[in-house]
Amino acid sequence: MGVSKMTGKFLKVKCGKCKNEQVIFEKPADDVKCLVCGEVLAKSMGGKARLKAKVLEVVR
Ligand SMILES: [Zn+2]
């Protein structure tokens, strides 16, 4: 990271279905799915995603 063009944070979230922990971008271009079970973790809204998963921490 450290690229100044990047706007937005990364969030560590926990899948509510399989408990997988995954780091996602808060403004994804597309829906973000769990890499393990395929559950949608964040719905792309054009800007900030609508989170479906529990946020554990903000990753800088
Ligand atoms: Zn999952």
N, CA, C, O and the ligand as a Tripos MOL2 file, in Angstrom:
@<TRIPOS>MOLECULE
protein
  241   239    61     0     0
PROTEIN
NO_CHARGES

@<TRIPOS>ATOM
      1 N           0.8410   -1.1940    0.0000 N.3       1 MET1
      2 CA          0.0000    0.0000    0.0000 C.3       1 MET1
      3 C           0.8780    1.2460    0.0000 C.2       1 MET1
      4 O           2.0080    1.2110   -0.4880 O.2       1 MET1
      5 N           0.3730    2.3320    0.5380 N.am      2 GLY2
      6 CA          1.1540    3.5610    0.5270 C.3       2 GLY2
      7 C           0.9990    4.3120   -0.7820 C.2       2 GLY2
      8 O           1.7590    5.2420   -1.0520 O.2       2 GLY2
      9 N           0.0570    3.9390   -1.5770 N.am      3 VAL3
     10 CA         -0.2100    4.6580   -2.8210 C.3       3 VAL3
     11 C          -1.2130    5.7680   -2.5220 C.2       3 VAL3
     12 O          -2.3240    5.5020   -2.0620 O.2       3 VAL3
     13 N          -0.8190    7.0040   -2.7840 N.am      4 SER4
     14 CA         -1.6530    8.1390   -2.3780 C.3       4 SER4
     15 C          -2.9670    8.2260   -3.1530 C.2       4 SER4
     16 O          -3.9190    8.8570   -2.6930 O.2       4 SER4
     17 N          -3.0200    7.6050   -4.3110 N.am      5 LYS5
     18 CA         -4.2510    7.6430   -5.0980 C.3       5 LYS5
     19 C          -5.3760    6.8460   -4.4480 C.2       5 LYS5
     20 O          -6.5550    7.0920   -4.7010 O.2       5 LYS5
     21 N          -5.0010    5.9090   -3.6250 N.am      6 MET6
     22 CA         -6.0060    5.0620   -2.9940 C.3       6 MET6
     23 C          -6.8260    5.8810   -2.0070 C.2       6 MET6
     24 O          -6.2910    6.4250   -1.0410 O.2       6 MET6
     25 N          -8.1000    5.9640   -2.2530 N.am      7 THR7
     26 CA         -8.9690    6.6210   -1.2860 C.3       7 THR7
     27 C          -9.8950    5.5730   -0.7160 C.2       7 THR7
     28 O         -10.4960    4.7910   -1.4530 O.2       7 THR7
     29 N         -10.0020    5.5600    0.5550 N.am      8 GLY8
     30 CA        -10.8130    4.5490    1.2000 C.3       8 GLY8
     31 C          -9.9280    3.6360    2.0240 C.2       8 GLY8
     32 O          -8.7160    3.5490    1.8280 O.2       8 GLY8
     33 N         -10.5650    2.9780    2.9280 N.am      9 LYS9
     34 CA         -9.8480    2.1230    3.8610 C.3       9 LYS9
     35 C         -10.0620    0.6600    3.5310 C.2       9 LYS9
     36 O         -10.9230    0.2800    2.7380 O.2       9 LYS9
     37 N          -9.2410   -0.1330    4.1760 N.am     10 PHE10
     38 CA         -9.4270   -1.5750    4.0910 C.3      10 PHE10
     39 C          -9.9800   -2.0290    5.4320 C.2      10 PHE10
     40 O          -9.5700   -1.5510    6.4890 O.2      10 PHE10
     41 N         -10.8940   -2.9380    5.3660 N.am     11 LEU11
     42 CA        -11.5490   -3.4220    6.5770 C.3      11 LEU11
     43 C         -11.3390   -4.9220    6.7200 C.2      11 LEU11
     44 O         -11.4490   -5.6790    5.7560 O.2      11 LEU11
     45 N         -11.0390   -5.3260    7.9290 N.am     12 LYS12
     46 CA        -10.9970   -6.7740    8.1800 C.3      12 LYS12
     47 C         -12.3810   -7.1720    8.6570 C.2      12 LYS12
     48 O         -12.8790   -6.6670    9.6630 O.2      12 LYS12
     49 N         -12.9830   -8.0710    7.9270 N.am     13 VAL13
     50 CA        -14.3440   -8.5040    8.2630 C.3      13 VAL13
     51 C         -14.3710  -10.0040    8.5290 C.2      13 VAL13
     52 O         -13.4680  -10.7480    8.1470 O.2      13 VAL13
     53 N         -15.4190  -10.4050    9.1830 N.am     14 LYS14
     54 CA        -15.5940  -11.8160    9.4920 C.3      14 LYS14
     55 C         -16.8750  -12.3070    8.8510 C.2      14 LYS14
     56 O         -17.9470  -11.7450    9.0700 O.2      14 LYS14
     57 N         -16.7600  -13.3390    8.0730 N.am     15 CYS15
     58 CA        -17.9250  -13.9240    7.4210 C.3      15 CYS15
     59 C         -18.8730  -14.4760    8.4790 C.2      15 CYS15
     60 O         -18.4630  -15.2160    9.3730 O.2      15 CYS15
     61 N         -20.1520  -14.1030    8.3630 N.am     16 GLY16
     62 CA        -21.1270  -14.5690    9.3420 C.3      16 GLY16
     63 C         -21.4960  -16.0350    9.1690 C.2      16 GLY16
     64 O         -22.0950  -16.6480   10.0530 O.2      16 GLY16
     65 N         -21.1380  -16.5740    8.0440 N.am     17 LYS17
     66 CA        -21.5200  -17.9470    7.7320 C.3      17 LYS17
     67 C         -20.4300  -18.9460    8.1310 C.2      17 LYS17
     68 O         -20.6960  -19.9170    8.8400 O.2      17 LYS17
     69 N         -19.1950  -18.6950    7.6630 N.am     18 CYS18
     70 CA        -18.1390  -19.6840    7.8990 C.3      18 CYS18
     71 C         -17.0480  -19.1800    8.8280 C.2      18 CYS18
     72 O         -16.0980  -19.9010    9.1310 O.2      18 CYS18
     73 N         -17.1900  -17.9060    9.2920 N.am     19 LYS19
     74 CA        -16.2330  -17.3150   10.2480 C.3      19 LYS19
     75 C         -14.8670  -17.0090    9.6440 C.2      19 LYS19
     76 O         -13.9150  -16.7020   10.3610 O.2      19 LYS19
     77 N         -14.7810  -17.0930    8.3420 N.am     20 ASN20
     78 CA        -13.5290  -16.7250    7.6820 C.3      20 ASN20
     79 C         -13.2610  -15.2310    7.8770 C.2      20 ASN20
     80 O         -14.1760  -14.4120    7.7770 O.2      20 ASN20
     81 N         -12.0150  -14.8860    8.1520 N.am     21 GLU21
     82 CA        -11.6460  -13.4760    8.2660 C.3      21 GLU21
     83 C         -10.9510  -13.0570    6.9890 C.2      21 GLU21
     84 O         -10.0800  -13.7540    6.4680 O.2      21 GLU21
     85 N         -11.3600  -11.9010    6.5010 N.am     22 GLN22
     86 CA        -10.8890  -11.4660    5.1950 C.3      22 GLN22
     87 C         -10.7630   -9.9510    5.1840 C.2      22 GLN22
     88 O         -11.5790   -9.2550    5.7890 O.2      22 GLN22
     89 N          -9.7510   -9.4390    4.5030 N.am     23 VAL23
     90 CA         -9.5820   -7.9930    4.3840 C.3      23 VAL23
     91 C         -10.2030   -7.5450    3.0650 C.2      23 VAL23
     92 O          -9.8850   -8.0710    1.9980 O.2      23 VAL23
     93 N         -11.0910   -6.5670    3.1640 N.am     24 ILE24
     94 CA        -11.7630   -6.0730    1.9630 C.3      24 ILE24
     95 C         -11.6190   -4.5630    1.8670 C.2      24 ILE24
     96 O         -11.3830   -3.8900    2.8710 O.2      24 ILE24
     97 N         -11.7600   -4.0360    0.6680 N.am     25 PHE25
     98 CA        -11.7340   -2.6000    0.4350 C.3      25 PHE25
     99 C         -13.1270   -2.0540    0.7380 C.2      25 PHE25
    100 O         -14.1280   -2.6870    0.4050 O.2      25 PHE25
    101 N         -13.1940   -0.8800    1.3680 N.am     26 GLU26
    102 CA        -14.5160   -0.3710    1.7600 C.3      26 GLU26
    103 C         -15.3190    0.1790    0.5850 C.2      26 GLU26
    104 O         -16.5270    0.3840    0.7000 O.2      26 GLU26
    105 N         -14.6500    0.4200   -0.5460 N.am     27 LYS27
    106 CA        -15.3690    0.9140   -1.7250 C.3      27 LYS27
    107 C         -15.1110    0.0140   -2.9280 C.2      27 LYS27
    108 O         -14.4750    0.4300   -3.8960 O.2      27 LYS27
    109 N         -15.5880   -1.1760   -2.8680 N.am     28 PRO28
    110 CA        -15.3220   -2.1190   -3.9610 C.3      28 PRO28
    111 C         -16.1160   -1.7840   -5.2120 C.2      28 PRO28
    112 O         -17.2230   -1.2490   -5.1360 O.2      28 PRO28
    113 N         -15.5430   -2.1020   -6.3590 N.am     29 ALA29
    114 CA        -16.2330   -1.8890   -7.6370 C.3      29 ALA29
    115 C         -17.3140   -2.9340   -7.8490 C.2      29 ALA29
    116 O         -18.3060   -2.6950   -8.5370 O.2      29 ALA29
    117 N         -17.1110   -4.0730   -7.2590 N.am     30 ASP30
    118 CA        -18.0780   -5.1680   -7.3780 C.3      30 ASP30
    119 C         -18.3620   -5.7330   -5.9900 C.2      30 ASP30
    120 O         -17.6480   -5.4540   -5.0260 O.2      30 ASP30
    121 N         -19.4060   -6.5210   -5.9160 N.am     31 ASP31
    122 CA        -19.7110   -7.1920   -4.6520 C.3      31 ASP31
    123 C         -18.5080   -8.0260   -4.2150 C.2      31 ASP31
    124 O         -17.8380   -8.6550   -5.0340 O.2      31 ASP31
    125 N         -18.2530   -8.0180   -2.9220 N.am     32 VAL32
    126 CA        -17.1390   -8.7950   -2.3880 C.3      32 VAL32
    127 C         -17.7010  -10.0550   -1.7320 C.2      32 VAL32
    128 O         -18.5880   -9.9970   -0.8800 O.2      32 VAL32
    129 N         -17.1650  -11.1700   -2.1470 N.am     33 LYS33
    130 CA        -17.6380  -12.4370   -1.5960 C.3      33 LYS33
    131 C         -16.5770  -13.0910   -0.7350 C.2      33 LYS33
    132 O         -15.3780  -12.8760   -0.9120 O.2      33 LYS33
    133 N         -17.0480  -13.8870    0.1910 N.am     34 CYS34
    134 CA        -16.1560  -14.6720    1.0290 C.3      34 CYS34
    135 C         -15.3800  -15.6460    0.1490 C.2      34 CYS34
    136 O         -15.9540  -16.3320   -0.6970 O.2      34 CYS34
    137 N         -14.0750  -15.6940    0.3600 N.am     35 LEU35
    138 CA        -13.2330  -16.5660   -0.4580 C.3      35 LEU35
    139 C         -13.4360  -18.0370   -0.1150 C.2      35 LEU35
    140 O         -13.0780  -18.9230   -0.8910 O.2      35 LEU35
    141 N         -14.0050  -18.2800    1.0420 N.am     36 VAL36
    142 CA        -14.1860  -19.6660    1.4790 C.3      36 VAL36
    143 C         -15.5540  -20.2190    1.0730 C.2      36 VAL36
    144 O         -15.6400  -21.2690    0.4360 O.2      36 VAL36
    145 N         -16.6210  -19.5060    1.4450 N.am     37 CYS37
    146 CA        -17.9580  -20.0680    1.2210 C.3      37 CYS37
    147 C         -18.7720  -19.3210    0.1700 C.2      37 CYS37
    148 O         -19.8460  -19.7840   -0.2160 O.2      37 CYS37
    149 N         -18.2830  -18.1760   -0.2970 N.am     38 GLY38
    150 CA        -18.9890  -17.4650   -1.3560 C.3      38 GLY38
    151 C         -20.0920  -16.5320   -0.8820 C.2      38 GLY38
    152 O         -20.7750  -15.9140   -1.6990 O.2      38 GLY38
    153 N         -20.2730  -16.4250    0.4290 N.am     39 GLU39
    154 CA        -21.2570  -15.5080    0.9930 C.3      39 GLU39
    155 C         -20.8690  -14.0680    0.6230 C.2      39 GLU39
    156 O         -19.6860  -13.7260    0.6210 O.2      39 GLU39
    157 N         -21.8610  -13.2300    0.3120 N.am     40 VAL40
    158 CA        -21.5600  -11.8350    0.0070 C.3      40 VAL40
    159 C         -21.2040  -11.1070    1.2970 C.2      40 VAL40
    160 O         -21.9880  -11.0800    2.2450 O.2      40 VAL40
    161 N         -20.0240  -10.5240    1.3200 N.am     41 LEU41
    162 CA        -19.5670   -9.8060    2.5120 C.3      41 LEU41
    163 C         -19.8700   -8.3250    2.4150 C.2      41 LEU41
    164 O         -20.1240   -7.6690    3.4250 O.2      41 LEU41
    165 N         -19.8440   -7.7970    1.2000 N.am     42 ALA42
    166 CA        -20.1040   -6.3790    0.9890 C.3      42 ALA42
    167 C         -20.7480   -6.1770   -0.3710 C.2      42 ALA42
    168 O         -20.2840   -6.7020   -1.3830 O.2      42 ALA42
    169 N         -21.8230   -5.4090   -0.3730 N.am     43 LYS43
    170 CA        -22.5100   -5.1110   -1.6160 C.3      43 LYS43
    171 C         -21.9700   -3.8050   -2.1700 C.2      43 LYS43
    172 O         -21.9240   -2.7960   -1.4650 O.2      43 LYS43
    173 N         -21.5670   -3.8230   -3.4200 N.am     44 SER44
    174 CA        -21.0540   -2.6190   -4.0580 C.3      44 SER44
    175 C         -22.1860   -1.6090   -4.2440 C.2      44 SER44
    176 O         -23.2390   -1.9330   -4.7930 O.2      44 SER44
    177 N         -21.9510   -0.3770   -3.7770 N.am     45 MET45
    178 CA        -22.9860    0.6530   -3.8760 C.3      45 MET45
    179 C         -22.4940    1.8260   -4.7220 C.2      45 MET45
    180 O         -23.1210    2.8850   -4.7400 O.2      45 MET45
    181 N         -21.3910    1.6420   -5.4130 N.am     46 GLY46
    182 CA        -20.8170    2.7330   -6.1910 C.3      46 GLY46
    183 C         -19.8140    3.5380   -5.3880 C.2      46 GLY46
    184 O         -18.8310    4.0430   -5.9310 O.2      46 GLY46
    185 N         -20.0630    3.6550   -4.1070 N.am     47 GLY47
    186 CA        -19.1230    4.3140   -3.2030 C.3      47 GLY47
    187 C         -18.7750    3.3330   -2.1130 C.2      47 GLY47
    188 O         -18.2360    2.2560   -2.3670 O.2      47 GLY47
    189 N         -19.0920    3.7240   -0.8920 N.am     48 LYS48
    190 CA        -18.8680    2.7840    0.2090 C.3      48 LYS48
    191 C         -19.8060    1.5940    0.0830 C.2      48 LYS48
    192 O         -20.9820    1.7270   -0.2550 O.2      48 LYS48
    193 N         -19.2550    0.4520    0.3610 N.am     49 ALA49
    194 CA        -20.0580   -0.7620    0.2570 C.3      49 ALA49
    195 C         -21.0400   -0.8680    1.4110 C.2      49 ALA49
    196 O         -20.8210   -0.3190    2.4920 O.2      49 ALA49
    197 N         -22.1150   -1.5790    1.1590 N.am     50 ARG50
    198 CA        -23.0190   -1.9270    2.2500 C.3      50 ARG50
    199 C         -22.5170   -3.2520    2.8090 C.2      50 ARG50
    200 O         -22.5760   -4.2890    2.1470 O.2      50 ARG50
    201 N         -22.0290   -3.1940    4.0270 N.am     51 LEU51
    202 CA        -21.4000   -4.3760    4.6100 C.3      51 LEU51
    203 C         -22.4060   -5.3770    5.1280 C.2      51 LEU51
    204 O         -23.3730   -5.0320    5.8070 O.2      51 LEU51
    205 N         -22.1510   -6.6270    4.7880 N.am     52 LYS52
    206 CA        -23.0010   -7.7160    5.2560 C.3      52 LYS52
    207 C         -22.2850   -8.5130    6.3350 C.2      52 LYS52
    208 O         -22.8850   -9.3330    7.0290 O.2      52 LYS52
    209 N         -21.0090   -8.2560    6.4580 N.am     53 ALA53
    210 CA        -20.2020   -9.0050    7.4160 C.3      53 ALA53
    211 C         -19.8120   -8.0880    8.5710 C.2      53 ALA53
    212 O         -19.8720   -6.8630    8.4630 O.2      53 ALA53
    213 N         -19.4190   -8.7000    9.6590 N.am     54 LYS54
    214 CA        -19.0340   -7.9460   10.8530 C.3      54 LYS54
    215 C         -17.6160   -7.4080   10.6690 C.2      54 LYS54
    216 O         -16.7090   -8.1490   10.2920 O.2      54 LYS54
    217 N         -17.4320   -6.1130   10.9400 N.am     55 VAL55
    218 CA        -16.1060   -5.5140   10.8260 C.3      55 VAL55
    219 C         -15.3330   -5.7380   12.1140 C.2      55 VAL55
    220 O         -15.7890   -5.3740   13.1980 O.2      55 VAL55
    221 N         -14.1710   -6.3350   11.9850 N.am     56 LEU56
    222 CA        -13.3280   -6.5950   13.1480 C.3      56 LEU56
    223 C         -12.3930   -5.4330   13.4210 C.2      56 LEU56
    224 O         -12.1800   -5.0460   14.5700 O.2      56 LEU56
    225 N         -11.8350   -4.8770   12.3460 N.am     57 GLU57
    226 CA        -10.9360   -3.7470   12.5180 C.3      57 GLU57
    227 C         -10.7070   -3.0480   11.1920 C.2      57 GLU57
    228 O         -10.9660   -3.6030   10.1240 O.2      57 GLU57
    229 N         -10.2180   -1.8220   11.2790 N.am     58 VAL58
    230 CA         -9.8630   -1.0720   10.0990 C.3      58 VAL58
    231 C          -8.3670   -1.2600    9.8800 C.2      58 VAL58
    232 O          -7.5550   -1.0330   10.7770 O.2      58 VAL58
    233 N          -8.0270   -1.6750    8.6790 N.am     59 VAL59
    234 CA         -6.6230   -1.9160    8.3480 C.3      59 VAL59
    235 C          -6.0980   -0.6950    7.6010 C.2      59 VAL59
    236 O          -6.7050   -0.2510    6.6270 O.2      59 VAL59
    237 N          -5.0050   -0.1690    8.0430 N.am     60 ARG60
    238 CA         -4.4440    1.0130    7.3920 C.3      60 ARG60
    239 C          -3.4120    0.6210    6.3540 C.2      60 ARG60
    240 O          -2.8310    1.4900    5.7020 O.2      60 ARG60
    241 ZN        -17.6330  -17.4810    4.4590 Zn       61 ZN61
@<TRIPOS>BOND
     1     1     2 1
     2     2     3 1
     3     3     4 2
     4     3     5 am
     5     5     6 1
     6     6     7 1
     7     7     8 2
     8     7     9 am
     9     9    10 1
    10    10    11 1
    11    11    12 2
    12    11    13 am
    13    13    14 1
    14    14    15 1
    15    15    16 2
    16    15    17 am
    17    17    18 1
    18    18    19 1
    19    19    20 2
    20    19    21 am
    21    21    22 1
    22    22    23 1
    23    23    24 2
    24    23    25 am
    25    25    26 1
    26    26    27 1
    27    27    28 2
    28    27    29 am
    29    29    30 1
    30    30    31 1
    31    31    32 2
    32    31    33 am
    33    33    34 1
    34    34    35 1
    35    35    36 2
    36    35    37 am
    37    37    38 1
    38    38    39 1
    39    39    40 2
    40    39    41 am
    41    41    42 1
    42    42    43 1
    43    43    44 2
    44    43    45 am
    45    45    46 1
    46    46    47 1
    47    47    48 2
    48    47    49 am
    49    49    50 1
    50    50    51 1
    51    51    52 2
    52    51    53 am
    53    53    54 1
    54    54    55 1
    55    55    56 2
    56    55    57 am
    57    57    58 1
    58    58    59 1
    59    59    60 2
    60    59    61 am
    61    61    62 1
    62    62    63 1
    63    63    64 2
    64    63    65 am
    65    65    66 1
    66    66    67 1
    67    67    68 2
    68    67    69 am
    69    69    70 1
    70    70    71 1
    71    71    72 2
    72    71    73 am
    73    73    74 1
    74    74    75 1
    75    75    76 2
    76    75    77 am
    77    77    78 1
    78    78    79 1
    79    79    80 2
    80    79    81 am
    81    81    82 1
    82    82    83 1
    83    83    84 2
    84    83    85 am
    85    85    86 1
    86    86    87 1
    87    87    88 2
    88    87    89 am
    89    89    90 1
    90    90    91 1
    91    91    92 2
    92    91    93 am
    93    93    94 1
    94    94    95 1
    95    95    96 2
    96    95    97 am
    97    97    98 1
    98    98    99 1
    99    99   100 2
   100    99   101 am
   101   101   102 1
   102   102   103 1
   103   103   104 2
   104   103   105 am
   105   105   106 1
   106   106   107 1
   107   107   108 2
   108   107   109 am
   109   109   110 1
   110   110   111 1
   111   111   112 2
   112   111   113 am
   113   113   114 1
   114   114   115 1
   115   115   116 2
   116   115   117 am
   117   117   118 1
   118   118   119 1
   119   119   120 2
   120   119   121 am
   121   121   122 1
   122   122   123 1
   123   123   124 2
   124   123   125 am
   125   125   126 1
   126   126   127 1
   127   127   128 2
   128   127   129 am
   129   129   130 1
   130   130   131 1
   131   131   132 2
   132   131   133 am
   133   133   134 1
   134   134   135 1
   135   135   136 2
   136   135   137 am
   137   137   138 1
   138   138   139 1
   139   139   140 2
   140   139   141 am
   141   141   142 1
   142   142   143 1
   143   143   144 2
   144   143   145 am
   145   145   146 1
   146   146   147 1
   147   147   148 2
   148   147   149 am
   149   149   150 1
   150   150   151 1
   151   151   152 2
   152   151   153 am
   153   153   154 1
   154   154   155 1
   155   155   156 2
   156   155   157 am
   157   157   158 1
   158   158   159 1
   159   159   160 2
   160   159   161 am
   161   161   162 1
   162   162   163 1
   163   163   164 2
   164   163   165 am
   165   165   166 1
   166   166   167 1
   167   167   168 2
   168   167   169 am
   169   169   170 1
   170   170   171 1
   171   171   172 2
   172   171   173 am
   173   173   174 1
   174   174   175 1
   175   175   176 2
   176   175   177 am
   177   177   178 1
   178   178   179 1
   179   179   180 2
   180   179   181 am
   181   181   182 1
   182   182   183 1
   183   183   184 2
   184   183   185 am
   185   185   186 1
   186   186   187 1
   187   187   188 2
   188   187   189 am
   189   189   190 1
   190   190   191 1
   191   191   192 2
   192   191   193 am
   193   193   194 1
   194   194   195 1
   195   195   196 2
   196   195   197 am
   197   197   198 1
   198   198   199 1
   199   199   200 2
   200   199   201 am
   201   201   202 1
   202   202   203 1
   203   203   204 2
   204   203   205 am
   205   205   206 1
   206   206   207 1
   207   207   208 2
   208   207   209 am
   209   209   210 1
   210   210   211 1
   211   211   212 2
   212   211   213 am
   213   213   214 1
   214   214   215 1
   215   215   216 2
   216   215   217 am
   217   217   218 1
   218   218   219 1
   219   219   220 2
   220   219   221 am
   221   221   222 1
   222   222   223 1
   223   223   224 2
   224   223   225 am
   225   225   226 1
   226   226   227 1
   227   227   228 2
   228   227   229 am
   229   229   230 1
   230   230   231 1
   231   231   232 2
   232   231   233 am
   233   233   234 1
   234   234   235 1
   235   235   236 2
   236   235   237 am
   237   237   238 1
   238   238   239 1
   239   239   240 2
@<TRIPOS>SUBSTRUCTURE
     1 MET1         2 RESIDUE 1 A MET
     2 GLY2         6 RESIDUE 1 A GLY
     3 VAL3        10 RESIDUE 1 A VAL
     4 SER4        14 RESIDUE 1 A SER
     5 LYS5        18 RESIDUE 1 A LYS
     6 MET6        22 RESIDUE 1 A MET
     7 THR7        26 RESIDUE 1 A THR
     8 GLY8        30 RESIDUE 1 A GLY
     9 LYS9        34 RESIDUE 1 A LYS
    10 PHE10       38 RESIDUE 1 A PHE
    11 LEU11       42 RESIDUE 1 A LEU
    12 LYS12       46 RESIDUE 1 A LYS
    13 VAL13       50 RESIDUE 1 A VAL
    14 LYS14       54 RESIDUE 1 A LYS
    15 CYS15       58 RESIDUE 1 A CYS
    16 GLY16       62 RESIDUE 1 A GLY
    17 LYS17       66 RESIDUE 1 A LYS
    18 CYS18       70 RESIDUE 1 A CYS
    19 LYS19       74 RESIDUE 1 A LYS
    20 ASN20       78 RESIDUE 1 A ASN
    21 GLU21       82 RESIDUE 1 A GLU
    22 GLN22       86 RESIDUE 1 A GLN
    23 VAL23       90 RESIDUE 1 A VAL
    24 ILE24       94 RESIDUE 1 A ILE
    25 PHE25       98 RESIDUE 1 A PHE
    26 GLU26      102 RESIDUE 1 A GLU
    27 LYS27      106 RESIDUE 1 A LYS
    28 PRO28      110 RESIDUE 1 A PRO
    29 ALA29      114 RESIDUE 1 A ALA
    30 ASP30      118 RESIDUE 1 A ASP
    31 ASP31      122 RESIDUE 1 A ASP
    32 VAL32      126 RESIDUE 1 A VAL
    33 LYS33      130 RESIDUE 1 A LYS
    34 CYS34      134 RESIDUE 1 A CYS
    35 LEU35      138 RESIDUE 1 A LEU
    36 VAL36      142 RESIDUE 1 A VAL
    37 CYS37      146 RESIDUE 1 A CYS
    38 GLY38      150 RESIDUE 1 A GLY
    39 GLU39      154 RESIDUE 1 A GLU
    40 VAL40      158 RESIDUE 1 A VAL
    41 LEU41      162 RESIDUE 1 A LEU
    42 ALA42      166 RESIDUE 1 A ALA
    43 LYS43      170 RESIDUE 1 A LYS
    44 SER44      174 RESIDUE 1 A SER
    45 MET45      178 RESIDUE 1 A MET
    46 GLY46      182 RESIDUE 1 A GLY
    47 GLY47      186 RESIDUE 1 A GLY
    48 LYS48      190 RESIDUE 1 A LYS
    49 ALA49      194 RESIDUE 1 A ALA
    50 ARG50      198 RESIDUE 1 A ARG
    51 LEU51      202 RESIDUE 1 A LEU
    52 LYS52      206 RESIDUE 1 A LYS
    53 ALA53      210 RESIDUE 1 A ALA
    54 LYS54      214 RESIDUE 1 A LYS
    55 VAL55      218 RESIDUE 1 A VAL
    56 LEU56      222 RESIDUE 1 A LEU
    57 GLU57      226 RESIDUE 1 A GLU
    58 VAL58      230 RESIDUE 1 A VAL
    59 VAL59      234 RESIDUE 1 A VAL
    60 ARG60      238 RESIDUE 1 A ARG
    61 ZN61       241 GROUP 0 **** ****
